[in-house]
Amino acid sequence: MAGHLAGGRLPAAYMVPGTSSFADFLAGQAPDLLPSRRSLPPGHAADLAPHGTTIVAATFPDGVVMAGDRRATMGNVIAQRDIEKVFPADEFSVVGIAGSAGLAVEMVRLFQTELEHYEKIEGITLSMAGKANRLAALIRSNLGMAMQGLAVVPLFAGFDHATGGGRIFSYDVTGGRYEETAFHSVGSGSLFARGALKKLYRGDLSESDCVLAIVQALYDAADDDSATGGPDLTRRIFPVVHVITADGGRRVPDADVADLADRMLAGRMTRPDGPQAGLS
Amino acid sequence: MSMPFYVSPEQLMKDRADYARKGIARGRSVVAVHFADGVLFVSENPSQALHKVSEIYDRIAFAAVGRYNEFENLRIAGVRLADMRGYSYDRRDVTGRGLANAYAQTLGTIFSSGGEKPYEVELFVAEIGDDVADDQIYRLTYDGQVADVQRYGVMGGAADVVAGYLEERYAEGASLEDAVRLAVSALGHTEEGDRVIPAEDLEVAVLDRTRSRPRKFVRVMPSRLGQLLGERGPTEPNPESEAEHMAVPADGPEGPPFPSPVVESGDEPPIAPPS
């Protein structure tokens, strides 16, 4: 950092009006800080670092909920039991990440700074679609590393004041951006979570029911995917859950998630596969 | 062959300082006040888009008077510096002192270099801590001097009159409501009499440590401001609202740009343009 401020005076490039994008500014001033500018030696790097797993998001009439399990894995080893993979991106949006954990956390930090930077420079927040596109650009620039096994696949959700509801966006490693309706999941346990939500989700769920449905879906993911962590009852580690409404985003307190998890588990004691959907 | 005039360094600096001071004195004042929950900024600014007070980082804010294009560049540079530092280290490592230093070096270098015209700006850089004792306001002048502002600070056009009003009435540990009322009536105070500034002509922002989010900067919107100010009697917009020179180009209508000599009275010698 000291190198960026030689002589104490702000460098001329800092004073030049123009870009409102922090990532673009970094690319000009300190490209070594950009995750995508690192060159990797040839080879497959996927087994070098922990991987994050399942993220689930669903909308409800007043907004959107996103949750992630707490496990990071390295091959057959559980690298971390209490990793957090869902982060507020700004006041009205949230981003969850699956894939190479270290890189993903760095990318989230860059994305958070990007949104805040734009807001401060321009005096106005980006539109929901604008935020989703910026994230797509960051993911796209990571394609080289993704091809060497260090893929980052985010799930992005937030409250859009223009449409008055929650929106969910999913991505692929090439930066493709897809808007999802109702609910979506990414990561190794996502197939099972999505299957569970298909049977549990309804458009008129209340906020707390929507959170419960997502906690159920994460349990089903952990049930069938070894890389997804279920509720850890002995250590009291439960999923990270964020709720975003027109009033902004908040993390659901751990105690509340613990209560929901306990209720869910009480039900699963009698029926391990969880709630039963009707046949027609 | 023409011989350049000799100009003593003292005279050169004095002329540059006079030039900058004149530019700053044309704008309206900005007040920064320490209060119980942080730091309050108030300025009379009818524009909703061209701000004089802005957020830099979690606990750091920026206020400026003078030439808009110049302080806007400084503001953007400050945001970039803070975000760069917060991104490469940690959010806690972004400090108001570091930012004030960078501004001081920048303004000082520009002021004393012959090639650039001095900036016609004055800045506040404020940072709040966990309690009142940790709150800091730095005042930076056009020549790069830094002063630590205790209690309250005023810069801009009628700074002396406004500061005199605040000196008589300022109280430590005031509530936000009291601090806003004091600052607004101070801005409306002139030697000829007091004026009630309409709420929509005020730009009010606070660094409020009671906010639960990490970003403590918040603009006080006109509806909330109305509640804070209460009943104040008939309002009166600034009679010189045309005088604001927020967006005039560098060669404004006020006369030839620096470095042309500006001789006010007969006893000042003409100066040569710095080369």
Boltz contact constraints between the chains, C-beta under 6 A:
constraints:
  - contact:
      token1: [A, 1]
      token2: [B, 85]
      max_distance: 6.0
  - contact:
      token1: [A, 1]
      token2: [B, 88]
      max_distance: 6.0
  - contact:
      token1: [A, 8]
      token2: [B, 105]
      max_distance: 6.0
  - contact:
      token1: [A, 9]
      token2: [B, 105]
      max_distance: 6.0
  - contact:
      token1: [A, 9]
      token2: [B, 106]
      max_distance: 6.0
  - contact:
      token1: [A, 9]
      token2: [B, 109]
      max_distance: 6.0
  - contact:
      token1: [A, 10]
      token2: [B, 77]
      max_distance: 6.0
  - contact:
      token1: [A, 10]
      token2: [B, 102]
      max_distance: 6.0
  - contact:
      token1: [A, 10]
      token2: [B, 106]
      max_distance: 6.0
  - contact:
      token1: [A, 14]
      token2: [B, 77]
      max_distance: 6.0
  - contact:
      token1: [A, 14]
      token2: [B, 80]
      max_distance: 6.0
  - contact:
      token1: [A, 15]
      token2: [B, 73]
      max_distance: 6.0
  - contact:
      token1: [A, 15]
      token2: [B, 77]
      max_distance: 6.0
  - contact:
      token1: [A, 22]
      token2: [B, 83]
      max_distance: 6.0
  - contact:
      token1: [A, 25]
      token2: [B, 80]
      max_distance: 6.0
  - contact:
      token1: [A, 33]
      token2: [B, 88]
      max_distance: 6.0
  - contact:
      token1: [A, 113]
      token2: [B, 83]
      max_distance: 6.0
  - contact:
      token1: [A, 113]
      token2: [B, 87]
      max_distance: 6.0
  - contact:
      token1: [A, 117]
      token2: [B, 83]
      max_distance: 6.0
  - contact:
      token1: [A, 120]
      token2: [B, 55]
      max_distance: 6.0
  - contact:
      token1: [A, 120]
      token2: [B, 79]
      max_distance: 6.0
  - contact:
      token1: [A, 121]
      token2: [B, 76]
      max_distance: 6.0
  - contact:
      token1: [A, 121]
      token2: [B, 79]
      max_distance: 6.0
